[in-house]
Amino acid sequence: MISTHIAHTTIDAAYCCGPVKLNLTFEDSCLHDALHGLLSQYDAPWLSPEPVIHVTIECGDALATANEPTGAFFHSWHLRADRRGASLISVSNVGVWMEFDLAKGRAQIVVPFHSDWPVIVEEVEQQLASLGMG
């Protein structure tokens, strides 16, 4: 479960997920530990140079200024996503929120405090998978 008291240390990890390399910075070690097993399944080197996407995963609430995505760009069981200029904005069913700046190759994922840990892990994984939609 996501810690309610978060240490000020971060965990950095990198995964080669097919043609994309994900450089992840986790604010919470529990979330890193839960996702490491899932992401390690895809961690395989790719023969061609891959794009690198930098992702920061932090705990909290979506930014108050963010308008919730409607799903106009993409809508699935887990996510609703909208393209807004050079950004992909998405939200999951339990409020895992992501903004991906396509031009900069940077994303921020904000994970709410929630009691259903398996759902949180699944929906963060879905947000990471959606990075390929941009």
C-alpha positions as CSV (number, residue, x, y, z in Angstrom):
1,M,0.0,0.0,0.0
2,I,1.2,3.5,-0.7
3,S,2.7,5.0,2.4
4,T,0.8,7.8,4.1
5,H,4.1,9.2,5.2
6,I,6.5,9.6,2.4
7,A,10.3,9.8,2.8
8,H,12.0,12.5,0.8
9,T,14.2,10.0,-1.0
10,T,13.4,8.9,-4.6
11,I,14.0,5.7,-6.4
12,D,15.2,5.7,-10.0
13,A,14.7,2.8,-12.3
14,A,15.0,2.1,-16.1
15,Y,13.2,-0.4,-18.2
16,C,13.5,-1.2,-21.9
17,C,9.9,-1.9,-22.9
18,G,10.1,-2.9,-26.5
19,P,11.1,0.1,-28.6
20,V,10.7,2.5,-25.7
21,K,13.1,3.0,-22.7
22,L,11.3,4.2,-19.6
23,N,13.4,6.1,-17.0
24,L,11.2,6.2,-13.9
25,T,11.5,8.2,-10.7
26,F,9.3,6.9,-7.9
27,E,8.4,8.9,-4.8
28,D,7.2,5.9,-2.9
29,S,9.3,2.7,-2.6
30,C,6.2,0.5,-2.2
31,L,4.9,1.5,-5.6
32,H,8.4,0.9,-7.1
33,D,8.5,-2.6,-5.5
34,A,5.0,-3.5,-6.8
35,L,5.7,-2.2,-10.4
36,H,9.2,-3.6,-10.7
37,G,7.9,-7.2,-11.0
38,L,5.4,-6.2,-13.8
39,L,7.9,-3.9,-15.7
40,S,10.7,-6.4,-15.5
41,Q,8.7,-8.8,-17.6
42,Y,9.1,-6.4,-20.5
43,D,12.6,-5.4,-19.8
44,A,14.5,-6.5,-22.9
45,P,17.0,-4.6,-25.0
46,W,15.8,-3.4,-28.4
47,L,18.1,-3.5,-31.4
48,S,17.4,0.0,-32.7
49,P,17.9,3.2,-30.8
50,E,14.8,3.7,-28.6
51,P,13.1,6.9,-27.6
52,V,13.5,7.6,-23.9
53,I,10.6,8.7,-21.8
54,H,11.2,10.2,-18.4
55,V,8.4,9.5,-15.9
56,T,8.0,10.9,-12.4
57,I,5.5,8.9,-10.3
58,E,4.4,10.7,-7.2
59,C,1.6,10.4,-4.6
60,G,-1.1,12.9,-4.1
61,D,-4.1,14.4,-5.9
62,A,-4.3,15.6,-9.5
63,L,-3.5,19.2,-10.0
64,A,-6.5,21.4,-9.2
65,T,-6.1,23.3,-12.5
66,A,-6.3,20.1,-14.5
67,N,-9.6,19.6,-16.3
68,E,-10.5,15.9,-16.1
69,P,-10.1,14.1,-19.5
70,T,-13.3,13.1,-21.3
71,G,-11.8,10.3,-23.3
72,A,-12.1,12.1,-26.6
73,F,-8.7,10.8,-27.8
74,F,-8.8,7.4,-26.1
75,H,-11.3,5.6,-23.8
76,S,-10.8,2.1,-22.3
77,W,-12.0,0.2,-19.4
78,H,-9.3,1.7,-17.2
79,L,-8.5,5.1,-18.8
80,R,-9.9,8.2,-20.4
81,A,-7.4,10.3,-22.4
82,D,-7.4,13.6,-24.2
83,R,-4.8,15.2,-26.5
84,R,-4.3,18.9,-25.5
85,G,-1.7,20.5,-27.8
86,A,1.5,18.7,-27.3
87,S,0.3,16.8,-24.2
88,L,-1.6,13.6,-23.5
89,I,-3.7,13.9,-20.3
90,S,-5.3,10.8,-18.9
91,V,-7.1,9.7,-15.7
92,S,-8.0,6.2,-14.5
93,N,-11.1,5.0,-12.8
94,V,-9.7,5.6,-9.3
95,G,-8.0,8.8,-10.1
96,V,-4.4,7.9,-11.2
97,W,-3.7,11.0,-13.3
98,M,-1.0,11.5,-16.0
99,E,0.2,14.3,-18.1
100,F,2.6,13.3,-20.9
101,D,4.5,16.1,-22.8
102,L,5.1,14.5,-26.1
103,A,7.6,17.0,-27.3
104,K,9.8,16.8,-24.2
105,G,9.3,13.0,-23.7
106,R,8.4,13.6,-20.1
107,A,5.4,12.4,-18.1
108,Q,4.1,13.0,-14.6
109,I,1.9,10.4,-12.9
110,V,0.1,11.3,-9.7
111,V,-1.2,8.4,-7.6
112,P,-4.0,9.1,-5.2
113,F,-4.2,7.5,-1.7
114,H,-6.6,4.6,-2.2
115,S,-7.4,1.5,-0.2
116,D,-7.5,-0.9,-3.2
117,W,-3.7,-1.5,-3.7
118,P,-4.1,-4.0,-6.6
119,V,-6.3,-1.6,-8.5
120,I,-3.8,1.2,-8.0
121,V,-0.9,-0.9,-9.3
122,E,-2.9,-2.0,-12.3
123,E,-4.0,1.5,-13.2
124,V,-0.4,2.9,-12.9
125,E,0.7,0.1,-15.2
126,Q,-2.1,1.1,-17.6
127,Q,-0.9,4.7,-17.6
128,L,2.6,3.6,-18.4
129,A,1.3,1.5,-21.3
130,S,-0.6,4.5,-22.6
131,L,2.6,6.4,-23.2
132,G,2.8,4.6,-26.5
133,M,-0.4,6.2,-27.7
134,G,1.1,9.7,-27.8
